[in-house]
Amino acid sequence: MSANLKRYFYYFCLFFLSFAGQAEFGISADKITIGMSNPQSGPSANLGQQFKLGAVTHFNAVNLQGGINGKKIELLSLDDG
């Protein structure tokens, strides 16, 4: 393997592993928190509100069936409109 290829492989592995520890920030003992940033106001508000409604409806259906591995899903929405 050439020196450049080894270096790129090293940086790729370092970059990939830097995200491995961050995978559980929104997970607690009893819930999974998912964030969503979409337009809730402004010219695209109707589209953003429909996306949020669809996500909330789906998450409520999943929660009624027991959630994911017993954990309820919570949606946090941020208006970026």
KAZI-V168329 format. One record per residue. N is the residue number from 1. RES is the residue in three letters. SS is DSSP state (H for helix, E for strand, L for the rest). PSI is psi in radians with two decimals (999 if undefined). Layout:
# KAZI-V168329
((N:RES:SS:PSI) (N:RES:SS:PSI))
This chain:
# KAZI-V168329
((1:MET:L:2.37) (2:SER:L:2.85) (3:ALA:H:-0.68) (4:ASN:H:-0.73) (5:LEU:H:-0.71) (6:LYS:H:-0.72) (7:ARG:H:-0.78) (8:TYR:H:-0.68) (9:PHE:H:-0.74) (10:TYR:H:-0.83) (11:TYR:H:-0.66) (12:PHE:H:-0.82) (13:CYS:H:-0.73) (14:LEU:H:-0.76) (15:PHE:H:-0.82) (16:PHE:H:-0.78) (17:LEU:H:-0.38) (18:SER:H:-0.42) (19:PHE:L:-0.22) (20:ALA:H:-0.64) (21:GLY:H:-0.22) (22:GLN:H:0.08) (23:ALA:L:-0.26) (24:GLU:L:0.39) (25:PHE:L:-0.64) (26:GLY:L:0.17) (27:ILE:E:2.22) (28:SER:L:-2.97) (29:ALA:L:-0.51) (30:ASP:L:-0.02) (31:LYS:E:2.79) (32:ILE:E:2.12) (33:THR:E:2.21) (34:ILE:E:2.32) (35:GLY:E:2.60) (36:MET:E:2.21) (37:SER:E:2.02) (38:ASN:E:2.89) (39:PRO:L:2.09) (40:GLN:L:-0.14) (41:SER:L:2.96) (42:GLY:L:-2.91) (43:PRO:L:-0.42) (44:SER:L:0.29) (45:ALA:H:-0.72) (46:ASN:H:-0.77) (47:LEU:H:-0.81) (48:GLY:H:-0.70) (49:GLN:H:-0.61) (50:GLN:H:-0.69) (51:PHE:H:-0.79) (52:LYS:H:-0.76) (53:LEU:H:-0.73) (54:GLY:H:-0.74) (55:ALA:H:-0.79) (56:VAL:H:-0.73) (57:THR:H:-0.79) (58:HIS:H:-0.78) (59:PHE:H:-0.65) (60:ASN:H:-0.69) (61:ALA:H:-0.73) (62:VAL:H:-0.74) (63:ASN:H:-0.63) (64:LEU:H:-0.43) (65:GLN:L:0.19) (66:GLY:L:0.01) (67:GLY:L:-2.73) (68:ILE:E:1.98) (69:ASN:L:0.68) (70:GLY:L:0.01) (71:LYS:E:2.31) (72:LYS:E:2.61) (73:ILE:E:2.29) (74:GLU:E:2.35) (75:LEU:E:2.20) (76:LEU:E:2.16) (77:SER:E:2.39) (78:LEU:E:2.29) (79:ASP:E:2.06) (80:ASP:L:0.35) (81:GLY:L:999))
